[in-house]
Amino acid sequence: MAKHPTFVHLTDIHVGNPEILDTNLYSDTSTTLTAILADIKSIVPKPDFIVASGDLVNRGEISDYEELQRIFHEADLGIPVLFGLGNHDVRENFYSSILGRDTGLQKPYDHDQVINGIHVIVLDSSIPNRIGGGFEDGQAEWLKAKLGENDLPKLLVMHHGPALDEDDVEGQWETFACADTIVLRDLLKDRNVIGIVSGHIHFDRVSNWYGIPLVVGIGQHAATDVLHLPENLRMVSGSGFALCKLRPSGLTISFVPQPAERRELHVIPLAAIAELERQRLAAAAE
C-alpha cells in the first residue's frame, strides 16, 4: 500500500541574527527551530515536504535570513521546503539572500509546486508596511490561473488566514482583508482544496471555512494566551509545528507542541495593535 502524502507545517519562525539585540524577539527562536527541525528529521517515514507560512524572520534583515538559511542547511533534512512570506518579512532581503534574486524585488512571492500528488500553492498574503494581509494587484488572477491548471488536490499556504467574520473590519489586522476574503472564497469554490495552512496569530486553531479546513499554527516564537482575548495580546512561552497527512477521507492535522512552562513574555492591548494598523492604512491612503 502506497503511503499517504504527508507534510509538515511550520509558521512564524521569527529567526533573528543572534549577534544583534532585538527587544521585540521574546524567545531564542534559533534554538527552537533547530530542535523542531531535529524532530522533523526523526519522523519515519520521512515527510514529503515542509511548508513555512511566513514571518520567517523577525526584523526582515539580510543577516536574519542568513541565520535562517544556516539552520536549515545544518539540519540537512533532504526534503523540499516551500517558504511563504509574512508581515515581518522583507521581500527584497528574502529574495536576495535566500533566492539569490536581483530583479522584481518588490513583487509578491507567489509560487507553486506539485509534490507527491498535491498541488501546493503558496500565496504571499503580506502587504508591505501592514500588519494584516490581502491581495495586491494581479494576485487574484494568478491564483485563479493556478487553481485551473489541473484537477489535483490543492493545498493553499498563506500567512494571513481568511477572515472568519467577513464584516469584522476592525479585526483585519489579524487576517486577510474582509473584501479580499470574499474574493478568495469565490475563487476556491469547487476547486478541490484540501486545506489552507496559515499563521500570524500565534496559536493553534482549526476552523471549517466554507467546507475547507483552515489551520493556523502556533509558530516558533511565542504563544498567544487565548484566555486573555479579545482584550489583550498576552504572549507566553510556547511553540510547535503540525504534522499533516492527506487521507482518502481528507486532511488530518496532528499538532506537535514543544515543551513550555507558559511563562509570560509580553502583553499589549489589542486596541493598540488595531490603532497601529489604522495609522498604517491612513498613511498608505495619503
C-alpha positions as a Markdown table, in Angstrom:
| # | Residue | x | y | z |
|---|---|---|---|---|
| 1 | Met | 0.0 | 0.0 | 0.0 |
| 2 | Ala | 1.4 | 3.4 | -1.0 |
| 3 | Lys | 1.8 | 5.8 | 1.9 |
| 4 | His | -0.4 | 8.7 | 2.2 |
| 5 | Pro | 1.2 | 12.1 | 1.3 |
| 6 | Thr | 2.5 | 13.8 | 4.4 |
| 7 | Phe | 3.9 | 17.2 | 5.1 |
| 8 | Val | 5.0 | 19.5 | 7.9 |
| 9 | His | 3.6 | 22.9 | 8.5 |
| 10 | Leu | 5.8 | 25.5 | 10.2 |
| 11 | Thr | 4.9 | 29.1 | 10.7 |
| 12 | Asp | 6.0 | 32.3 | 12.5 |
| 13 | Ile | 9.6 | 31.1 | 12.8 |
| 14 | His | 10.8 | 34.7 | 13.7 |
| 15 | Val | 14.5 | 33.9 | 13.5 |
| 16 | Gly | 16.9 | 36.7 | 14.2 |
| 17 | Asn | 20.6 | 37.4 | 13.9 |
| 18 | Pro | 21.8 | 36.3 | 17.4 |
| 19 | Glu | 24.6 | 38.9 | 17.4 |
| 20 | Ile | 22.1 | 41.8 | 17.3 |
| 21 | Leu | 19.9 | 42.6 | 20.3 |
| 22 | Asp | 16.2 | 42.6 | 19.3 |
| 23 | Thr | 13.9 | 43.8 | 22.1 |
| 24 | Asn | 10.9 | 42.5 | 20.0 |
| 25 | Leu | 12.2 | 39.0 | 20.0 |
| 26 | Tyr | 10.8 | 37.2 | 23.1 |
| 27 | Ser | 12.5 | 33.8 | 22.8 |
| 28 | Asp | 15.5 | 32.0 | 21.4 |
| 29 | Thr | 14.0 | 31.2 | 18.1 |
| 30 | Ser | 17.2 | 29.8 | 16.6 |
| 31 | Thr | 17.4 | 27.1 | 19.3 |
| 32 | Thr | 13.7 | 26.4 | 18.9 |
| 33 | Leu | 13.9 | 26.0 | 15.2 |
| 34 | Thr | 17.0 | 23.8 | 15.5 |
| 35 | Ala | 15.1 | 21.5 | 17.9 |
| 36 | Ile | 12.0 | 21.4 | 15.7 |
| 37 | Leu | 14.0 | 20.5 | 12.6 |
| 38 | Ala | 15.7 | 17.7 | 14.5 |
| 39 | Asp | 12.2 | 16.4 | 15.4 |
| 40 | Ile | 11.1 | 16.6 | 11.8 |
| 41 | Lys | 14.3 | 14.7 | 10.7 |
| 42 | Ser | 13.4 | 11.9 | 13.1 |
| 43 | Ile | 10.0 | 11.3 | 11.5 |
| 44 | Val | 9.6 | 7.9 | 9.8 |
| 45 | Pro | 8.6 | 7.6 | 7.1 |
| 46 | Lys | 10.1 | 11.0 | 6.0 |
| 47 | Pro | 7.5 | 13.7 | 5.2 |
| 48 | Asp | 7.2 | 14.6 | 1.5 |
| 49 | Phe | 7.8 | 18.3 | 2.1 |
| 50 | Ile | 7.7 | 21.2 | 4.5 |
| 51 | Val | 5.7 | 24.4 | 4.2 |
| 52 | Ala | 6.6 | 27.5 | 6.2 |
| 53 | Ser | 3.8 | 30.1 | 6.1 |
| 54 | Gly | 5.5 | 33.4 | 6.8 |
| 55 | Asp | 7.2 | 35.5 | 9.4 |
| 56 | Leu | 10.4 | 33.5 | 8.6 |
| 57 | Val | 12.4 | 36.2 | 10.4 |
| 58 | Asn | 11.7 | 38.8 | 13.0 |
| 59 | Arg | 13.3 | 42.0 | 11.6 |
| 60 | Gly | 13.5 | 41.3 | 7.9 |
| 61 | Glu | 17.2 | 42.0 | 7.7 |
| 62 | Ile | 19.6 | 40.1 | 5.4 |
| 63 | Ser | 21.5 | 38.8 | 8.4 |
| 64 | Asp | 18.3 | 37.3 | 9.8 |
| 65 | Tyr | 17.7 | 35.4 | 6.6 |
| 66 | Glu | 21.3 | 34.2 | 6.7 |
| 67 | Glu | 20.6 | 32.8 | 10.1 |
| 68 | Leu | 17.5 | 31.0 | 8.8 |
| 69 | Gln | 19.5 | 29.6 | 5.9 |
| 70 | Arg | 22.2 | 28.4 | 8.2 |
| 71 | Ile | 19.8 | 26.5 | 10.5 |
| 72 | Phe | 18.1 | 24.8 | 7.6 |
| 73 | His | 21.4 | 23.9 | 5.9 |
| 74 | Glu | 22.8 | 22.4 | 9.1 |
| 75 | Ala | 19.6 | 20.4 | 9.6 |
| 76 | Asp | 20.2 | 18.6 | 6.3 |
| 77 | Leu | 16.6 | 17.5 | 6.0 |
| 78 | Gly | 16.7 | 16.2 | 2.5 |
| 79 | Ile | 13.1 | 17.2 | 1.6 |
| 80 | Pro | 11.7 | 20.2 | -0.2 |
| 81 | Val | 11.0 | 23.3 | 1.9 |
| 82 | Leu | 8.5 | 25.8 | 0.5 |
| 83 | Phe | 8.7 | 29.3 | 2.1 |
| 84 | Gly | 5.9 | 31.9 | 2.3 |
| 85 | Leu | 6.2 | 35.5 | 3.4 |
| 86 | Gly | 4.5 | 37.3 | 6.3 |
| 87 | Asn | 4.3 | 40.8 | 7.6 |
| 88 | His | 7.7 | 40.6 | 9.4 |
| 89 | Asp | 9.4 | 39.6 | 6.2 |
| 90 | Val | 11.0 | 42.0 | 3.8 |
| 91 | Arg | 10.7 | 40.8 | 0.2 |
| 92 | Glu | 13.9 | 42.3 | -1.2 |
| 93 | Asn | 16.0 | 40.9 | 1.5 |
| 94 | Phe | 14.4 | 37.5 | 1.3 |
| 95 | Tyr | 14.8 | 37.4 | -2.5 |
| 96 | Ser | 18.5 | 38.5 | -2.4 |
| 97 | Ser | 19.6 | 36.3 | 0.5 |
| 98 | Ile | 17.6 | 33.2 | 0.1 |
| 99 | Leu | 16.8 | 33.0 | -3.6 |
| 100 | Gly | 19.8 | 35.0 | -5.0 |
| 101 | Arg | 17.4 | 37.1 | -7.0 |
| 102 | Asp | 18.1 | 40.6 | -8.1 |
| 103 | Thr | 15.1 | 41.6 | -10.1 |
| 104 | Gly | 11.4 | 42.1 | -9.2 |
| 105 | Leu | 12.3 | 42.6 | -5.6 |
| 106 | Gln | 9.0 | 44.3 | -4.7 |
| 107 | Lys | 6.8 | 41.7 | -6.2 |
| 108 | Pro | 4.8 | 39.3 | -4.0 |
| 109 | Tyr | 6.4 | 35.9 | -3.6 |
| 110 | Asp | 3.7 | 33.7 | -5.1 |
| 111 | His | 4.8 | 30.2 | -6.3 |
| 112 | Asp | 3.5 | 26.6 | -6.6 |
| 113 | Gln | 4.8 | 23.1 | -6.9 |
| 114 | Val | 3.3 | 19.6 | -7.3 |
| 115 | Ile | 4.7 | 17.2 | -4.8 |
| 116 | Asn | 3.5 | 13.6 | -4.4 |
| 117 | Gly | 0.1 | 14.3 | -6.0 |
| 118 | Ile | -0.6 | 17.5 | -4.0 |
| 119 | His | -0.6 | 20.9 | -5.8 |
| 120 | Val | 0.9 | 23.2 | -3.2 |
| 121 | Ile | 0.1 | 26.9 | -3.9 |
| 122 | Val | 1.9 | 29.5 | -1.8 |
| 123 | Leu | 0.3 | 32.9 | -1.8 |
| 124 | Asp | 2.1 | 35.9 | -0.5 |
| 125 | Ser | -0.6 | 37.5 | 1.7 |
| 126 | Ser | 1.7 | 40.1 | 3.1 |
| 127 | Ile | 1.3 | 43.8 | 2.2 |
| 128 | Pro | 4.4 | 45.9 | 2.8 |
| 129 | Asn | 4.1 | 48.2 | 5.9 |
| 130 | Arg | 0.9 | 46.5 | 7.0 |
| 131 | Ile | 0.1 | 44.1 | 9.8 |
| 132 | Gly | -2.9 | 42.5 | 8.1 |
| 133 | Gly | -2.9 | 40.9 | 4.7 |
| 134 | Gly | -4.7 | 40.9 | 1.4 |
| 135 | Phe | -4.3 | 40.7 | -2.4 |
| 136 | Glu | -2.1 | 43.0 | -4.3 |
| 137 | Asp | -2.6 | 43.8 | -8.0 |
| 138 | Gly | -2.6 | 40.6 | -10.1 |
| 139 | Gln | -2.5 | 38.1 | -7.3 |
| 140 | Ala | -6.1 | 37.0 | -7.5 |
| 141 | Glu | -5.7 | 36.5 | -11.3 |
| 142 | Trp | -2.5 | 34.5 | -10.7 |
| 143 | Leu | -4.3 | 32.3 | -8.1 |
| 144 | Lys | -7.3 | 31.7 | -10.4 |
| 145 | Ala | -4.9 | 30.6 | -13.2 |
| 146 | Lys | -3.1 | 28.2 | -10.8 |
| 147 | Leu | -6.3 | 26.7 | -9.5 |
| 148 | Gly | -7.4 | 25.9 | -13.0 |
| 149 | Glu | -4.2 | 24.3 | -14.1 |
| 150 | Asn | -5.1 | 20.7 | -13.0 |
| 151 | Asp | -7.5 | 18.6 | -11.0 |
| 152 | Leu | -5.1 | 17.6 | -8.3 |
| 153 | Pro | -5.9 | 18.2 | -4.6 |
| 154 | Lys | -4.7 | 21.6 | -3.7 |
| 155 | Leu | -3.1 | 23.0 | -0.5 |
| 156 | Leu | -3.1 | 26.7 | -0.1 |
| 157 | Val | -0.3 | 28.2 | 2.1 |
| 158 | Met | -0.7 | 31.8 | 3.2 |
| 159 | His | 0.5 | 33.8 | 6.3 |
| 160 | His | -2.8 | 35.5 | 7.0 |
| 161 | Gly | -5.8 | 33.2 | 7.1 |
| 162 | Pro | -9.1 | 34.4 | 5.6 |
| 163 | Ala | -11.4 | 36.4 | 7.8 |
| 164 | Leu | -13.8 | 34.2 | 9.7 |
| 165 | Asp | -16.2 | 37.1 | 10.1 |
| 166 | Glu | -16.3 | 39.0 | 6.8 |
| 167 | Asp | -17.8 | 42.1 | 8.4 |
| 168 | Asp | -15.0 | 42.4 | 11.1 |
| 169 | Val | -13.2 | 45.3 | 9.6 |
| 170 | Glu | -11.7 | 46.3 | 12.9 |
| 171 | Gly | -10.1 | 42.8 | 13.2 |
| 172 | Gln | -8.5 | 42.9 | 9.7 |
| 173 | Trp | -5.0 | 43.4 | 11.2 |
| 174 | Glu | -5.0 | 39.7 | 12.2 |
| 175 | Thr | -6.5 | 38.3 | 8.9 |
| 176 | Phe | -6.7 | 38.5 | 5.2 |
| 177 | Ala | -8.7 | 41.6 | 4.4 |
| 178 | Cys | -12.5 | 41.2 | 4.5 |
| 179 | Ala | -13.2 | 42.2 | 0.9 |
| 180 | Asp | -10.4 | 40.0 | -0.3 |
| 181 | Thr | -11.6 | 37.1 | 1.8 |
| 182 | Ile | -14.9 | 37.2 | -0.2 |
| 183 | Val | -12.9 | 37.2 | -3.5 |
| 184 | Leu | -10.8 | 34.2 | -2.1 |
| 185 | Arg | -13.9 | 32.4 | -1.1 |
| 186 | Asp | -15.3 | 32.6 | -4.6 |
| 187 | Leu | -12.0 | 31.6 | -6.2 |
| 188 | Leu | -11.7 | 28.4 | -4.1 |
| 189 | Lys | -15.3 | 27.2 | -4.5 |
| 190 | Asp | -15.4 | 23.7 | -6.0 |
| 191 | Arg | -11.6 | 23.7 | -6.5 |
| 192 | Asn | -10.7 | 20.5 | -4.6 |
| 193 | Val | -8.8 | 22.5 | -1.9 |
| 194 | Ile | -7.8 | 20.0 | 0.8 |
| 195 | Gly | -6.9 | 22.8 | 3.3 |
| 196 | Ile | -5.5 | 26.2 | 4.0 |
| 197 | Val | -2.5 | 26.4 | 6.3 |
| 198 | Ser | -1.5 | 29.8 | 7.8 |
| 199 | Gly | -0.1 | 31.6 | 10.9 |
| 200 | His | 0.2 | 35.1 | 12.1 |
| 201 | Ile | -1.9 | 34.9 | 15.3 |
| 202 | His | 0.4 | 32.5 | 17.2 |
| 203 | Phe | -2.0 | 29.8 | 18.4 |
| 204 | Asp | -3.2 | 26.5 | 17.1 |
| 205 | Arg | -6.7 | 26.8 | 15.7 |
| 206 | Val | -8.8 | 24.8 | 13.2 |
| 207 | Ser | -11.9 | 26.2 | 11.5 |
| 208 | Asn | -14.3 | 24.9 | 8.9 |
| 209 | Trp | -14.2 | 27.8 | 6.4 |
| 210 | Tyr | -16.9 | 27.2 | 3.8 |
| 211 | Gly | -16.1 | 23.5 | 3.9 |
| 212 | Ile | -12.4 | 23.9 | 3.7 |
| 213 | Pro | -10.2 | 23.1 | 6.8 |
| 214 | Leu | -8.4 | 26.3 | 7.8 |
| 215 | Val | -5.5 | 25.5 | 10.0 |
| 216 | Val | -3.5 | 28.1 | 12.0 |
| 217 | Gly | -0.2 | 27.1 | 13.6 |
| 218 | Ile | 1.2 | 28.3 | 16.9 |
| 219 | Gly | 4.6 | 29.0 | 15.4 |
| 220 | Gln | 8.1 | 29.0 | 16.9 |
| 221 | His | 8.3 | 32.4 | 18.6 |
| 222 | Ala | 5.7 | 32.9 | 21.3 |
| 223 | Ala | 2.2 | 31.6 | 22.0 |
| 224 | Thr | -0.9 | 33.8 | 22.3 |
| 225 | Asp | -2.8 | 33.1 | 25.5 |
| 226 | Val | -6.3 | 32.7 | 24.1 |
| 227 | Leu | -7.9 | 33.1 | 27.6 |
| 228 | His | -6.9 | 36.8 | 27.5 |
| 229 | Leu | -8.5 | 37.5 | 24.2 |
| 230 | Pro | -10.1 | 39.8 | 22.9 |
| 231 | Glu | -8.8 | 42.4 | 25.3 |
| 232 | Asn | -5.1 | 41.8 | 25.4 |
| 233 | Leu | -2.5 | 40.0 | 23.3 |
| 234 | Arg | -0.7 | 38.1 | 26.1 |
| 235 | Met | 2.3 | 36.3 | 24.8 |
| 236 | Val | 3.6 | 33.3 | 26.7 |
| 237 | Ser | 6.4 | 30.8 | 26.1 |
| 238 | Gly | 5.2 | 28.1 | 23.7 |
| 239 | Ser | 5.9 | 26.7 | 20.2 |
| 240 | Gly | 5.2 | 23.8 | 18.0 |
| 241 | Phe | 4.5 | 22.5 | 14.5 |
| 242 | Ala | 2.0 | 20.4 | 12.7 |
| 243 | Leu | 2.3 | 17.0 | 11.0 |
| 244 | Cys | -0.2 | 16.7 | 8.2 |
| 245 | Lys | -1.4 | 13.7 | 6.2 |
| 246 | Leu | -3.8 | 13.5 | 3.2 |
| 247 | Arg | -6.0 | 10.5 | 3.5 |
| 248 | Pro | -8.8 | 9.5 | 1.1 |
| 249 | Ser | -11.2 | 10.9 | 3.7 |
| 250 | Gly | -9.4 | 14.3 | 3.8 |
| 251 | Leu | -6.7 | 16.2 | 5.6 |
| 252 | Thr | -5.6 | 15.1 | 9.1 |
| 253 | Ile | -3.6 | 17.6 | 11.2 |
| 254 | Ser | -1.6 | 16.5 | 14.3 |
| 255 | Phe | -0.2 | 19.3 | 16.4 |
| 256 | Val | 3.2 | 18.7 | 17.9 |
| 257 | Pro | 3.8 | 21.1 | 20.8 |
| 258 | Gln | 7.3 | 21.7 | 22.2 |
| 259 | Pro | 7.9 | 21.7 | 26.0 |
| 260 | Ala | 6.9 | 25.0 | 27.6 |
| 261 | Glu | 6.1 | 26.4 | 31.0 |
| 262 | Arg | 3.7 | 29.1 | 29.6 |
| 263 | Arg | 5.8 | 31.9 | 31.1 |
| 264 | Glu | 4.5 | 35.4 | 30.3 |
| 265 | Leu | 6.7 | 37.1 | 27.8 |
| 266 | His | 4.8 | 40.2 | 26.6 |
| 267 | Val | 1.4 | 41.9 | 26.9 |
| 268 | Ile | -0.1 | 44.5 | 24.7 |
| 269 | Pro | -3.7 | 45.7 | 24.4 |
| 270 | Leu | -5.3 | 44.5 | 21.1 |
| 271 | Ala | -6.8 | 48.0 | 20.7 |
| 272 | Ala | -3.2 | 49.4 | 20.4 |
| 273 | Ile | -2.5 | 47.0 | 17.5 |
| 274 | Ala | -5.7 | 47.9 | 15.8 |
| 275 | Glu | -4.8 | 51.6 | 16.1 |
| 276 | Leu | -1.4 | 51.0 | 14.6 |
| 277 | Glu | -3.0 | 49.3 | 11.7 |
| 278 | Arg | -5.4 | 52.2 | 11.2 |
| 279 | Gln | -2.5 | 54.6 | 11.1 |
| 280 | Arg | -0.7 | 52.5 | 8.5 |
| 281 | Leu | -3.8 | 52.3 | 6.4 |
| 282 | Ala | -4.2 | 56.1 | 6.6 |
| 283 | Ala | -0.6 | 56.7 | 5.7 |
| 284 | Ala | -1.0 | 54.4 | 2.7 |
| 285 | Ala | -4.1 | 56.2 | 1.6 |
| 286 | Glu | -2.3 | 59.5 | 1.6 |
